[in-house]
């Protein structure tokens, strides 16, 4: 049996004999084992059969199933795209910011009107067309979106300064720095005259629903934007007038012979037409208040003119003698007390003067030939003032005659004549004298004389 086992055992070839190494020189280092070093005890002895088996090589690592998942692949692609886009957008923003803040092409200030309902692109086109900006439209649109101002761009008329950058332009629109127009309404105009001025203003828009009542508009300087309607401006003037009248009425002297704010406005309108000098308003108001207390007729020439011309405000000529006695609802030479309504739109100063007149006993005043008036408490004093005025007028006529000017004119009522535009010339040079009034009207010879345009 031993022989059978030996015959059945595989024949193992002897291991190949390695060629002998060349002898080491004395200079070569000797292996540690040869130098008596401790052998490596971690080495496991291998049998001859084990040494004949091939070395086991580890299998190569396979890619993770998770790493090859479609979602991961897509995520990597998206992330890469985002990074690329961020770089591109960052570069675009840097370039856009530089262009957005670069000085513009304007060589001087320019006014540009942006119509209502204009979009961002429309505004950019308008600014390019007007030469305010020279950058592509997308720079303007991009800047507006970056500033989150798309819904804050409003229509209007804007003044863009010289060399305004796109940022300056956008800031101007966002801050509503619109051009402010203004209109000045002089004191003493009638409502019809004021409406005419509003209609002649081409910056205002729209029509008026109706003619405002006389005395309800406060003369002043009003600011407004292009496109502001005439009706809106009228309402502002009326609101301001009501506020001023109420404030004056609340601060009035309590013993006035007028009972309502409406009467205050009526008297203020007469004061406004009688004098344009600030230091005379309270004295003129006192004369009329004293006359009302004594039940004397006011005898104000401007009331004659309003009774004849109405809202036109001027006759375009002097008052004729027969017109003094001509009955009208406003002629204070005929009616008692105040007229039924204002004869003009008085200013704030005249309203306050009517509410707080001077404390005097004066009942008369007449032009003094220098643009003001001479006041008097008695008829005798007043007649002396009238004589002084006649002397000044005579001297003026003589001077004009020496200069070769013709000063002949028909005898008219004692009032300041007006030219074709209703503007009163210098009383010292052109007041036309008239014969003495009839004796029956002598007590009222102190009728106030106009010294300003009627």
C-alpha positions in Angstrom: 0.0 0.0 0.0 2.9 2.3 0.7 4.0 1.8 -2.8 0.5 2.6 -4.1 0.5 5.9 -2.1 3.9 6.8 -3.4 2.8 6.0 -7.0 -0.3 8.1 -6.6 1.4 11.2 -5.1 2.1 13.9 -7.6 5.6 14.4 -8.7 6.9 17.7 -7.4 9.6 19.3 -9.5 12.3 20.8 -7.5 12.3 24.6 -7.3 14.4 26.3 -9.8 17.9 27.1 -8.6 18.5 30.8 -8.5 21.8 31.9 -9.9 24.4 32.6 -7.3 24.9 36.1 -6.5 28.3 37.6 -7.1 30.4 37.8 -4.0 29.8 40.9 -2.0 32.7 43.3 -1.7 33.9 44.2 1.6 32.4 47.7 1.1 28.9 46.5 0.7 26.7 46.5 3.7 26.0 43.2 5.3 22.3 42.2 5.9 21.1 42.8 9.4 20.8 39.0 10.0 24.4 38.6 9.0 25.4 41.2 11.5 23.7 39.4 14.3 20.5 41.4 14.3 17.3 40.0 15.7 15.3 38.3 13.0 11.9 39.6 12.1 9.6 37.6 14.3 6.5 38.7 12.4 7.4 36.7 9.4 5.4 33.5 9.3 7.3 30.5 8.0 5.9 29.1 4.7 6.1 25.5 3.6 7.4 24.5 0.3 3.9 23.9 -1.0 2.6 27.3 0.1 5.5 29.0 -1.5 4.6 27.3 -4.8 1.0 28.8 -4.7 0.5 32.1 -6.6 0.2 35.3 -4.7 -3.4 36.4 -4.0 -4.0 39.9 -5.5 -6.9 41.9 -4.1 -9.8 42.5 -6.4 -10.0 46.1 -7.9 -12.5 48.4 -6.1 -15.7 48.8 -8.0 -17.4 52.3 -8.3 -20.1 52.9 -5.7 -23.6 52.3 -6.9 -24.5 55.6 -5.1 -21.9 57.6 -7.0 -23.3 56.3 -10.3 -26.9 57.1 -9.4 -28.6 59.4 -12.0 -29.7 61.9 -9.4 -26.1 62.3 -8.2 -24.9 62.7 -11.8 -27.6 65.3 -12.5 -26.8 67.1 -9.2 -23.1 67.3 -10.2 -24.1 68.8 -13.6 -26.4 71.3 -12.0 -23.8 72.3 -9.4 -21.2 72.8 -12.2 -23.7 74.8 -14.2 -24.5 77.0 -11.2 -20.8 77.7 -10.7 -20.4 78.7 -14.3 -23.5 80.9 -14.3 -22.3 82.5 -11.0 -19.0 83.4 -12.7 -20.8 84.7 -15.8 -23.3 86.7 -13.8 -20.7 88.1 -11.5 -18.7 89.3 -14.4 -21.8 90.8 -16.0 -22.7 92.6 -12.8 -19.2 94.0 -12.5 -19.4 95.3 -16.0 -22.9 96.5 -15.5 -22.1 98.3 -12.3 -19.2 100.1 -14.0 -21.5 101.2 -16.8 -24.3 102.0 -14.4 -22.1 104.5 -12.5 -20.2 105.9 -15.4 -20.8 109.7 -16.2 -23.5 110.2 -18.8 -23.4 112.1 -22.2 -25.3 115.2 -21.2 -23.4 118.4 -21.7 -26.0 120.5 -19.9 -29.1 120.0 -17.7 -32.1 118.7 -19.6 -35.8 118.4 -18.9 -37.4 115.2 -20.1 -41.1 114.3 -19.8 -41.9 110.7 -19.1 -45.5 110.0 -20.1 -47.9 108.1 -17.9 -48.1 104.3 -18.2 -44.5 104.1 -19.5 -42.8 100.8 -18.9 -39.1 100.3 -17.9 -38.1 99.6 -21.5 -40.1 102.6 -22.7 -38.4 104.8 -20.2 -35.0 103.5 -21.3 -35.9 104.3 -25.0 -37.0 107.8 -24.1 -33.8 108.5 -22.1 -31.7 107.3 -25.0 -33.6 109.3 -27.5 -33.3 112.5 -25.4 -29.5 111.9 -25.1 -29.7 111.4 -21.3 -28.0 108.0 -21.4 -25.8 106.3 -24.0 -25.6 102.8 -22.5 -27.6 99.9 -24.0 -31.1 99.7 -22.7 -30.4 96.4 -20.9 -28.0 98.2 -18.6 -30.8 100.6 -17.5 -33.3 97.8 -17.2 -30.8 95.6 -15.3 -30.0 98.4 -12.9 -33.7 99.0 -12.2 -34.3 95.3 -11.5 -31.2 95.1 -9.2 -32.4 98.0 -7.2 -35.9 96.4 -7.1 -37.4 99.7 -8.4 -39.4 98.5 -11.3 -42.8 99.5 -9.8 -41.5 102.8 -8.4 -40.7 104.5 -11.7 -43.3 107.2 -12.1 -44.3 109.4 -15.0 -43.4 113.1 -14.7 -41.2 115.9 -16.0 -37.7 115.5 -14.7 -34.6 117.6 -14.7 -31.5 115.5 -15.3 -28.2 117.2 -14.4 -25.1 117.5 -16.6 -23.2 114.2 -17.0 -25.8 112.3 -14.9 -24.9 108.7 -14.6 -27.5 105.9 -15.0 -27.6 105.7 -11.2 -28.2 109.5 -11.0 -31.0 109.1 -13.6 -32.7 106.3 -11.7 -32.4 108.0 -8.4 -33.9 111.2 -9.8 -37.0 109.3 -10.9 -37.2 107.2 -7.8 -37.0 110.3 -5.6 -39.7 112.0 -7.6 -37.5 115.1 -8.3 -40.0 116.4 -10.8 -39.8 119.9 -12.3 -41.9 122.3 -10.3 -43.8 124.9 -12.3 -45.6 127.8 -10.6 -48.2 130.4 -11.4 -48.7 133.7 -9.5 -52.2 135.0 -9.1 -52.1 138.7 -8.1 -54.4 140.1 -5.5 -57.6 141.8 -6.6 -58.3 139.8 -9.8 -61.9 138.5 -10.3 -62.6 134.8 -10.6 -63.1 135.3 -14.4 -59.7 136.9 -14.7 -58.1 134.1 -12.7 -59.7 131.4 -14.8 -58.5 133.1 -18.0 -54.9 132.9 -16.7 -55.3 129.3 -15.8 -56.6 128.5 -19.3 -53.6 130.3 -20.8 -51.2 128.1 -18.9 -50.2 125.2 -21.2 -48.6 123.2 -18.3 -51.9 122.7 -16.6 -54.4 120.3 -18.1 -58.1 119.7 -18.2 -61.1 121.9 -18.2 -63.0 123.5 -15.4 -66.4 122.3 -14.3 -67.8 125.7 -13.5 -66.8 129.3 -12.8 -65.7 129.7 -9.2 -67.7 132.1 -7.1 -66.2 135.5 -6.6 -64.1 135.9 -3.6 -63.5 132.1 -3.0 -60.0 132.0 -4.5 -56.9 133.0 -2.6 -54.4 134.9 -4.7 -50.9 133.5 -4.2 -48.0 131.7 -5.9 -48.9 128.0 -6.5 -46.4 125.3 -7.5 -47.5 122.3 -9.5 -46.2 119.5 -11.7 -46.8 119.2 -15.4 -50.2 117.5 -16.0 -51.7 119.0 -12.9 -55.3 119.8 -13.6 -56.9 123.2 -13.5 -59.7 121.8 -11.4 -57.2 120.6 -8.8 -55.5 124.0 -8.7 -58.9 125.8 -8.2 -59.7 123.4 -5.4 -56.4 124.2 -3.7 -57.0 127.9 -4.0 -60.5 127.5 -2.5 -59.2 125.3 0.4 -56.5 127.8 1.2 -58.9 130.7 1.0 -61.3 129.0 3.5 -58.5 128.3 5.9 -57.1 131.9 5.7 -60.6 133.4 6.2 -61.4 131.2 9.1 -58.2 132.0 10.8 -58.7 135.7 10.3 -62.3 135.5 11.5 -61.2 133.7 14.7 -58.7 136.4 15.5 -61.0 139.4 14.5 -61.8 142.4 16.7 -65.0 141.5 18.4 -66.9 144.8 18.0 -66.8 144.9 14.2 -70.0 145.9 12.4 -69.8 142.8 10.2 -71.4 139.6 11.4 -70.2 136.7 9.1 -67.0 135.5 7.5 -68.7 136.1 4.1 -69.1 139.8 4.9 -65.5 139.9 6.0 -64.5 138.7 2.5 -66.8 141.3 0.8 -65.2 144.1 2.7 -61.7 142.7 2.2 -62.3 142.7 -1.6 -63.1 146.4 -1.5 -60.0 147.1 0.6 -58.0 145.1 -1.9 -59.2 147.2 -4.8 -58.7 150.5 -3.0 -55.1 150.3 -2.1 -52.0 148.3 -2.9 -49.9 149.8 -0.1 -49.4 147.4 2.8 -49.2 150.2 5.4 -52.5 151.6 4.3 -54.7 148.5 4.4 -55.7 148.7 8.0 -56.4 152.4 7.8 -58.6 151.9 4.7 -60.4 149.1 6.6 -60.9 151.5 9.5 -62.5 154.1 7.3 -65.1 151.6 5.9 -65.7 150.2 9.4 -66.4 153.7 10.8 -68.7 154.4 7.9 -70.6 151.2 8.5 -71.0 152.0 12.2 -72.3 155.5 11.3 -74.5 154.1 8.5 -72.7 156.1 5.9 -72.6 154.9 2.3 -69.2 153.4 1.5 -68.9 155.3 -1.9 -66.1 153.1 -3.3 -65.3 153.6 -7.0 -64.3 150.0 -7.5 -67.8 148.9 -6.6 -69.1 151.1 -9.5 -66.8 149.4 -11.9 -67.7 145.9 -10.8 -71.4 146.7 -11.0 -70.9 147.7 -14.7 -68.2 145.3 -15.8 -68.8 142.3 -13.6 -66.2 139.6 -13.7 -64.3 141.3 -16.5 -62.9 143.5 -13.7 -62.3 146.7 -15.7 -64.1 149.1 -17.9 -61.1 149.9 -20.0 -61.8 153.6 -19.5 -62.5 156.1 -16.7 -65.8 156.1 -14.9 -68.3 158.6 -16.4 -70.2 161.0 -14.2 -73.6 159.5 -15.1 -72.3 156.1 -14.1 -71.8 157.2 -10.5 -75.5 157.5 -10.0 -76.4 154.5 -12.1 -78.1 151.9 -9.9 -76.5 148.5 -9.7 -76.5 145.9 -6.9 -72.8 146.7 -6.2 -72.7 150.5 -6.5 -72.0 151.7 -3.0 -72.8 155.3 -4.1 -76.4 154.1 -4.3 -76.8 151.2 -2.0 -76.5 151.2 1.8 -73.9 149.1 3.5 -71.9 146.3 1.8 -72.6 145.0 -1.7 -74.2 141.6 -2.0 -70.9 139.8 -2.7 -67.2 140.3 -3.2 -66.0 142.4 -6.1 -62.7 140.5 -6.4 -60.6 137.9 -4.8 -58.7 139.6 -1.9 -55.3 138.5 -0.7 -54.4 137.4 2.8 -53.2 140.8 3.9 -56.5 142.5 3.0 -58.5 139.8 4.7 -56.5 140.2 7.9 -56.8 144.0 7.6 -60.6 143.7 7.4 -60.6 141.5 10.5 -58.3 143.8 12.5 -58.6 147.4 11.2 -56.8 150.3 12.8 -58.4 152.1 15.7 -59.1 155.5 14.2 -62.0 157.9 13.7 -61.1 158.6 10.0 -64.1 158.7 7.6 -62.4 160.0 4.4 -59.4 159.4 2.2 -58.3 160.7 -1.1 -55.3 160.1 -3.4 -52.2 162.1 -2.4 -50.6 162.2 -5.8 -47.8 159.9 -4.9 -49.5 156.5 -5.1 -50.8 156.7 -1.5 -53.8 158.3 0.2 -54.4 161.2 2.6 -56.8 160.4 5.4 -59.1 162.7 7.3 -61.5 162.5 10.2 -63.6 165.6 9.2 -65.0 166.9 6.0 -63.0 170.2 6.2 -59.8 168.3 6.6 -60.7 166.1 3.7 -61.5 169.0 1.5 -58.1 170.5 2.2 -56.6 167.1 1.1 -58.7 167.3 -2.1 -57.5 170.8 -2.8 -53.9 169.7 -2.3 -54.4 166.9 -4.8 -56.0 169.4 -7.3 -52.9 171.5 -7.0 -50.6 168.6 -7.7 -52.7 167.7 -10.7 -52.5 171.2 -12.0 -48.8 171.3 -11.7 -48.6 168.0 -13.5 -50.7 169.3 -16.4 -48.6 172.5 -16.7 -45.5 170.4 -16.8 -47.0 168.2 -19.5 -48.1 171.2 -21.5 -44.6 172.7 -21.4 -43.3 169.4 -22.7 -45.8 169.6 -25.6 -48.1 167.0 -24.4 -51.8 167.3 -24.9 -53.7 166.7 -21.6 -57.1 167.8 -22.7 -59.8 165.5 -21.5 -63.6 165.7 -20.8 -64.8 166.3 -17.2 -65.1 163.0 -15.5 -65.9 161.6 -12.2 -63.1 162.0 -9.5 -61.4 158.7 -10.1 -58.1 157.5 -11.4 -58.4 156.9 -15.2 -57.4 153.6 -16.7 -55.7 152.7 -19.9 -57.0 150.2 -22.4 -55.7 147.3 -20.2 -57.3 148.7 -17.1 -54.0 149.9 -15.6 -54.1 153.1 -13.7 -51.5 155.7 -14.6 -49.6 157.8 -12.1 -52.3 159.8 -10.3 -50.0 162.8 -10.0 -49.7 163.0 -13.7 -53.1 162.0 -15.1 -55.9 162.3 -12.5 -58.6 164.3 -14.3 -60.2 166.9 -12.1 -64.0 167.2 -12.0 -66.3 170.0 -10.9 -67.4 170.1 -7.3 -70.1 167.6 -6.5 -73.7 168.8 -5.9 -74.3 170.0 -2.4 -76.7 167.1 -1.7 -73.7 164.8 -2.0 -71.2 167.0 -0.2 -71.1 164.9 3.0 -70.0 162.0 0.9 -67.3 164.0 -0.9 -64.8 161.9 0.8 -65.6 158.9 -1.3 -62.5 156.7 -1.4 -60.5 157.2 -4.6 -58.8 154.3 -6.3 -55.0 154.4 -6.4 -54.4 151.1 -8.1 -55.7 149.2 -11.2 -59.5 148.6 -11.2 
